[in-house]
Amino acid sequence: MTNMYYVPIEPLEERYTAQWYKYFPKHFNKKFNTIIIDGEPLTDKVEVGTFLDINSTIAYKNSQMIKIAKLFRNNKIPCGSIFFFGDLEFWGIESLRLMADMNNIKIKIYGFLHAASYVQGDAFQIAEDYQKFTEIGWVLSMDKVFVATQYHKELFLEKRGSLAGNSYHALEEKIIPVGNPLFLDAYKEYNLPKENNILLTNRPDKEKMVDVTLKIFKDLKKDYPSWNFIATTGRSTYKSNDTKIAKLARKLEQNKVIQIKENLSKEQYHQELQKAKVVVTNNEIEETFGYCPMEAAMYNATPICPDLLSHPELCKNDSSLLYKPGDYEDCKRKIIQAMQNPKDYKHLTNKYESAKVIDKMIKIMEK
């Protein structure tokens, strides 16, 4: 059986990386001898940054590469081995290809590209001036790169293709949309009845445009006082990278417009989804895969999203779910219609079931 060296993104309960850490090796073990290359984090909290703590993720990735380098030095990597990176935005990933080439060991390298400095509003956009060519090198060093949506592939080629010169077609061939895996085992049924709840579940940061959602909630509360508008977060407090957003949320909470539910475990968050009728996202800046609308659909809450980025792909161009970008009156109309005429949207998640998504990747890696 082929060795699969799984190089995970650090598992944080606040994010989805803990699910990846738990479930990916289980799927890979069906076909490969899976060996996890753990790193050594500095913290399990996001202290500096948004999605990951920048200091901790650098330490984690560097310690993973040190372990890999020692495996090469000690002749522990068999020819034909496969490496899979849970996050392709991995500083030093190109050195793996270099070590394999110089040690004359044939390996295959695959990984999942979530985002990088080309994604507007991403935490690492600050690095774009000096990282853009590195990102091309990362992709070219891989055998194949998996992304969640066709939109994401097109975005990468749009932002980095012109810098790749004669390597443009190589980039195009390497990037494969497979979907983003939703692990069904992680989404339990709680048999909770639906309530008149409308959720804001996006990470409460500026790039997610949650200030727009909060203002929409404020407007709707005037006409529909019996509806419950709820902002959720897994963070210990409802903090944001923009203090104005946190202040707005607290003001609306004090005025009994919204409820804020903080420090939620995944289980508690899923219970909120099961009780909700609608989940709203107004992210019009960038979204390569929207967990929030897909998790809403998983619990049969109606997702309302802007008609751009990856949202039309996820929502199968269903006009009842997609509002005209920038037209927040249209967004309100969609929310009202969804609250008054609930429908079943769980089918939207079918193509993203983890077994289907990971099986696609396994078939490609077995070639």
C-alpha positions as CSV (number, residue, x, y, z in Angstrom):
1,M,0.0,0.0,0.0
2,T,1.3,3.4,-1.0
3,N,2.5,5.8,1.8
4,M,0.4,8.9,2.1
5,Y,2.0,11.6,4.1
6,Y,-0.8,13.9,5.3
7,V,0.5,17.4,6.2
8,P,-2.5,19.0,7.9
9,I,-3.4,22.5,8.5
10,E,-3.4,23.1,12.3
11,P,-6.6,21.8,13.9
12,L,-8.5,24.7,15.5
13,E,-12.0,24.1,16.9
14,E,-12.9,27.7,16.0
15,R,-12.3,27.0,12.4
16,Y,-13.0,24.0,10.2
17,T,-9.5,22.7,10.3
18,A,-10.3,20.4,13.3
19,Q,-12.8,18.5,11.1
20,W,-10.2,18.1,8.3
21,Y,-7.6,16.8,10.8
22,K,-10.1,14.3,12.1
23,Y,-11.8,13.0,9.0
24,F,-9.3,13.2,6.1
25,P,-7.0,10.5,7.4
26,K,-10.0,8.2,7.9
27,H,-10.9,8.6,4.2
28,F,-7.3,8.3,3.0
29,N,-6.8,5.1,5.0
30,K,-9.1,3.3,2.7
31,K,-6.6,3.5,-0.1
32,F,-3.3,4.6,1.4
33,N,-1.0,3.9,4.4
34,T,-1.7,7.4,5.9
35,I,1.0,9.0,8.1
36,I,0.2,12.3,9.7
37,I,2.9,14.9,9.8
38,D,1.9,17.0,12.8
39,G,3.4,20.4,13.6
40,E,4.0,22.2,16.9
41,P,1.7,25.3,17.3
42,L,2.4,28.2,19.6
43,T,-1.3,28.7,20.5
44,D,-4.7,27.2,19.8
45,K,-6.3,30.6,19.6
46,V,-6.3,33.2,16.8
47,E,-4.4,36.0,18.4
48,V,-2.8,37.7,15.4
49,G,-4.7,37.4,12.1
50,T,-8.2,36.2,11.3
51,F,-8.5,32.6,9.9
52,L,-5.2,31.4,11.6
53,D,-2.8,32.9,14.0
54,I,0.1,34.0,11.8
55,N,2.8,33.4,14.3
56,S,1.5,30.0,15.3
57,T,0.8,28.8,11.7
58,I,4.4,29.8,10.6
59,A,5.8,27.8,13.6
60,Y,3.5,24.9,12.9
61,K,4.4,24.7,9.2
62,N,8.1,25.0,9.8
63,S,8.1,22.2,12.4
64,Q,6.2,20.0,9.9
65,M,8.9,20.7,7.2
66,I,11.7,19.9,9.8
67,K,10.1,16.5,10.4
68,I,9.8,15.9,6.6
69,A,13.5,16.9,6.1
70,K,14.5,14.4,8.8
71,L,12.5,11.6,7.1
72,F,14.4,12.3,3.8
73,R,17.8,12.4,5.6
74,N,17.1,9.1,7.3
75,N,15.9,7.5,4.1
76,K,12.4,6.9,5.4
77,I,10.5,8.2,2.3
78,P,9.9,5.3,-0.2
79,C,9.8,6.1,-3.9
80,G,6.2,6.5,-5.0
81,S,5.1,8.1,-1.8
82,I,2.3,10.7,-1.9
83,F,2.2,14.0,0.1
84,F,-1.0,15.8,0.7
85,F,-1.1,19.3,2.1
86,G,-4.3,20.3,3.8
87,D,-3.5,24.0,3.0
88,L,-1.5,24.9,-0.1
89,E,-0.6,28.3,1.4
90,F,2.4,26.7,3.0
91,W,5.6,28.7,3.1
92,G,8.4,26.2,2.2
93,I,6.2,23.7,0.3
94,E,8.4,24.1,-2.8
95,S,11.4,22.8,-0.7
96,L,9.6,19.4,-0.6
97,R,9.9,19.1,-4.3
98,L,13.6,20.2,-4.1
99,M,14.4,17.6,-1.5
100,A,12.7,14.8,-3.5
101,D,14.6,15.8,-6.7
102,M,18.0,16.1,-5.0
103,N,17.5,12.9,-3.1
104,N,16.4,11.2,-6.3
105,I,13.2,10.0,-4.8
106,K,10.1,10.1,-6.9
107,I,7.1,11.4,-5.1
108,K,3.7,13.0,-5.9
109,I,2.5,16.1,-4.2
110,Y,-1.1,17.2,-3.9
111,G,-2.9,19.8,-1.8
112,F,-6.0,21.9,-1.3
113,L,-5.9,25.6,-2.1
114,H,-8.2,27.5,0.2
115,A,-7.1,31.1,-0.4
116,A,-3.9,33.2,-0.6
117,S,-2.8,36.8,-1.1
118,Y,-4.8,37.1,-4.4
119,V,-8.1,36.8,-2.5
120,Q,-9.4,40.2,-1.8
121,G,-9.9,40.7,1.9
122,D,-7.9,37.7,2.9
123,A,-5.7,38.0,5.9
124,F,-2.6,37.4,3.8
125,Q,-3.5,40.0,1.1
126,I,-0.9,42.1,2.9
127,A,1.8,39.8,1.5
128,E,0.7,40.1,-2.2
129,D,3.6,42.2,-3.4
130,Y,6.2,39.7,-2.3
131,Q,4.2,36.5,-2.3
132,K,2.4,36.5,-5.7
133,F,5.3,34.8,-7.6
134,T,5.7,32.3,-4.7
135,E,2.1,31.3,-5.2
136,I,2.8,30.4,-8.8
137,G,5.8,28.4,-7.6
138,W,3.7,26.5,-5.1
139,V,1.2,25.4,-7.7
140,L,3.9,24.5,-10.3
141,S,5.7,22.4,-7.6
142,M,2.5,20.2,-7.2
143,D,1.2,17.3,-9.3
144,K,-2.3,18.6,-8.9
145,V,-4.0,21.3,-6.8
146,F,-7.6,20.8,-5.6
147,V,-10.0,23.8,-5.2
148,A,-13.6,23.9,-4.0
149,T,-15.2,25.6,-6.9
150,Q,-14.8,26.4,-10.6
151,Y,-15.0,30.1,-9.6
152,H,-11.9,29.6,-7.4
153,K,-9.9,28.1,-10.3
154,E,-10.9,31.0,-12.5
155,L,-10.0,33.5,-9.8
156,F,-6.5,32.1,-9.4
157,L,-5.9,32.1,-13.2
158,E,-7.2,35.6,-13.5
159,K,-5.0,36.9,-10.7
160,R,-1.8,34.9,-11.2
161,G,-2.0,33.6,-14.8
162,S,-0.7,36.7,-16.4
163,L,2.4,36.5,-14.2
164,A,3.1,32.9,-15.1
165,G,4.2,33.5,-18.7
166,N,4.7,30.2,-20.6
167,S,3.6,28.3,-17.5
168,Y,0.0,29.5,-17.8
169,H,-1.3,26.3,-19.3
170,A,0.6,24.3,-16.7
171,L,-1.2,26.2,-14.0
172,E,-4.5,25.6,-15.7
173,E,-4.0,21.9,-16.0
174,K,-2.9,21.5,-12.4
175,I,-5.9,23.1,-10.7
176,I,-8.9,20.8,-10.4
177,P,-12.3,21.9,-8.8
178,V,-13.6,19.0,-6.7
179,G,-15.8,20.7,-4.1
180,N,-15.2,21.4,-0.5
181,P,-15.9,18.3,1.7
182,L,-18.7,18.5,4.2
183,F,-18.3,15.7,6.8
184,L,-21.8,14.3,7.4
185,D,-20.7,12.7,10.7
186,A,-20.0,16.2,12.1
187,Y,-23.6,17.4,11.4
188,K,-25.9,15.6,13.9
189,E,-29.6,15.8,13.9
190,Y,-30.9,17.3,17.2
191,N,-34.7,17.1,16.5
192,L,-35.2,20.7,17.4
193,P,-38.2,22.5,16.0
194,K,-37.8,25.5,13.6
195,E,-38.2,28.9,15.2
196,N,-38.5,32.4,13.7
197,N,-34.8,32.7,13.8
198,I,-32.6,34.4,11.2
199,L,-28.9,33.9,11.7
200,L,-25.7,35.8,10.8
201,T,-23.0,33.1,11.0
202,N,-20.1,34.7,9.1
203,R,-16.9,35.4,10.9
204,P,-17.5,38.9,12.3
205,D,-14.7,40.6,10.3
206,K,-14.7,43.5,7.9
207,E,-14.1,41.4,4.8
208,K,-17.3,39.4,5.4
209,M,-19.4,42.6,5.3
210,V,-21.3,41.6,8.5
211,D,-22.0,45.3,9.1
212,V,-24.3,45.2,6.1
213,T,-26.1,42.2,7.6
214,L,-26.5,43.8,11.0
215,K,-28.1,46.9,9.4
216,I,-30.5,44.7,7.4
217,F,-31.4,43.0,10.6
218,K,-32.1,46.4,12.2
219,D,-34.4,47.4,9.4
220,L,-36.3,44.1,9.4
221,K,-36.8,44.0,13.1
222,K,-39.0,47.2,12.9
223,D,-41.5,45.4,10.6
224,Y,-41.1,41.9,12.1
225,P,-40.6,42.3,15.8
226,S,-41.5,38.6,16.5
227,W,-38.5,37.4,14.4
228,N,-35.3,36.6,16.2
229,F,-32.1,38.0,14.7
230,I,-29.1,36.2,16.0
231,A,-25.3,36.7,15.4
232,T,-23.2,33.6,16.3
233,T,-19.5,33.2,16.8
234,G,-17.1,30.5,18.1
235,R,-14.9,33.2,19.5
236,S,-15.0,33.8,23.2
237,T,-16.4,37.3,22.5
238,Y,-17.9,38.9,19.5
239,K,-14.7,40.6,18.4
240,S,-13.8,41.8,14.9
241,N,-10.8,43.1,13.0
242,D,-12.9,46.3,12.7
243,T,-13.9,47.7,16.1
244,K,-16.8,49.5,14.5
245,I,-18.5,46.2,13.7
246,A,-18.2,44.9,17.2
247,K,-19.6,48.2,18.6
248,L,-22.5,48.1,16.1
249,A,-23.3,44.6,17.1
250,R,-23.2,45.5,20.8
251,K,-25.4,48.5,20.3
252,L,-28.0,46.4,18.4
253,E,-27.9,43.8,21.2
254,Q,-28.5,46.5,23.9
255,N,-31.4,47.8,21.9
256,K,-32.8,44.3,21.7
257,V,-32.6,44.2,17.9
258,I,-30.3,41.1,17.8
259,Q,-29.0,38.4,20.1
260,I,-25.3,37.6,20.2
261,K,-24.3,34.1,21.0
262,E,-20.6,33.7,21.7
263,N,-18.1,31.0,22.4
264,L,-20.3,28.4,20.7
265,S,-19.0,24.9,20.2
266,K,-19.6,23.3,16.9
267,E,-22.5,21.3,18.4
268,Q,-24.1,24.4,19.8
269,Y,-23.6,26.2,16.5
270,H,-25.3,23.3,14.6
271,Q,-28.2,23.4,17.1
272,E,-28.7,27.1,16.2
273,L,-28.7,26.2,12.5
274,Q,-31.3,23.5,13.1
275,K,-33.6,26.0,14.8
276,A,-33.1,28.7,12.2
277,K,-35.3,29.3,9.2
278,V,-32.9,31.6,7.3
279,V,-29.1,32.2,7.3
280,V,-27.9,35.5,5.6
281,T,-24.5,36.3,4.2
282,N,-23.8,39.6,2.5
283,N,-20.2,38.9,1.6
284,E,-19.7,40.6,-1.7
285,I,-15.9,41.0,-1.5
286,E,-14.6,37.5,-1.9
287,E,-15.8,33.9,-1.2
288,T,-14.2,30.9,-2.8
289,F,-16.5,28.5,-0.9
290,G,-19.2,29.6,1.4
291,Y,-19.4,27.3,4.5
292,C,-22.2,29.5,5.9
293,P,-24.8,28.9,3.2
294,M,-23.9,25.3,2.8
295,E,-24.2,24.6,6.5
296,A,-27.5,26.4,6.5
297,A,-28.7,24.1,3.8
298,M,-27.4,21.1,5.7
299,Y,-29.8,21.9,8.5
300,N,-32.6,22.9,6.1
301,A,-32.3,26.7,6.8
302,T,-32.6,28.8,3.7
303,P,-29.3,30.5,2.7
304,I,-29.6,34.0,1.3
305,C,-26.5,35.2,-0.6
306,P,-25.4,37.8,-3.1
307,D,-25.5,36.7,-6.8
308,L,-21.7,36.7,-7.4
309,L,-18.4,35.0,-6.4
310,S,-18.9,31.3,-5.6
311,H,-22.5,31.8,-4.3
312,P,-24.3,31.1,-7.6
313,E,-22.3,27.9,-8.1
314,L,-23.2,26.7,-4.5
315,C,-26.8,27.7,-4.8
316,K,-27.3,26.2,-8.3
317,N,-28.3,29.7,-9.6
318,D,-31.6,29.5,-7.7
319,S,-32.9,33.0,-8.0
320,S,-35.0,32.7,-4.7
321,L,-31.7,32.4,-2.8
322,L,-29.6,35.0,-4.6
323,Y,-30.1,38.8,-4.3
324,K,-28.7,41.4,-6.7
325,P,-25.3,42.5,-5.3
326,G,-25.5,45.9,-3.6
327,D,-29.4,45.8,-3.7
328,Y,-30.2,45.3,0.0
329,E,-33.9,45.9,-0.5
330,D,-33.8,42.9,-2.8
331,C,-31.9,41.0,0.0
332,K,-34.7,41.9,2.5
333,R,-37.3,40.7,0.0
334,K,-35.6,37.3,-0.3
335,I,-35.4,37.0,3.5
336,I,-39.1,37.8,3.9
337,Q,-40.1,35.3,1.2
338,A,-37.9,32.6,2.7
339,M,-39.4,33.2,6.2
340,Q,-42.9,33.1,4.9
341,N,-42.5,30.3,2.5
342,P,-39.8,27.9,3.8
343,K,-38.5,25.2,1.4
344,D,-36.1,22.3,1.6
345,Y,-32.6,23.1,0.4
346,K,-30.6,20.3,1.8
347,H,-30.1,19.0,-1.8
348,L,-27.6,21.8,-2.3
349,T,-25.1,20.0,-0.2
350,N,-25.3,16.6,-1.9
351,K,-22.3,17.2,-4.2
352,Y,-20.1,18.3,-1.3
353,E,-20.6,15.2,0.9
354,S,-17.1,14.4,2.0
355,A,-17.0,10.8,0.6
356,K,-17.8,12.1,-2.8
357,V,-15.3,14.9,-2.7
358,I,-12.4,12.9,-1.2
359,D,-13.1,10.0,-3.5
360,K,-12.6,12.3,-6.5
361,M,-9.3,13.4,-5.1
362,I,-8.2,9.8,-4.3
363,K,-9.0,8.7,-7.9
364,I,-6.8,11.5,-9.2
365,M,-4.0,10.7,-6.8
366,E,-4.1,7.0,-7.7
367,K,-3.3,7.6,-11.4
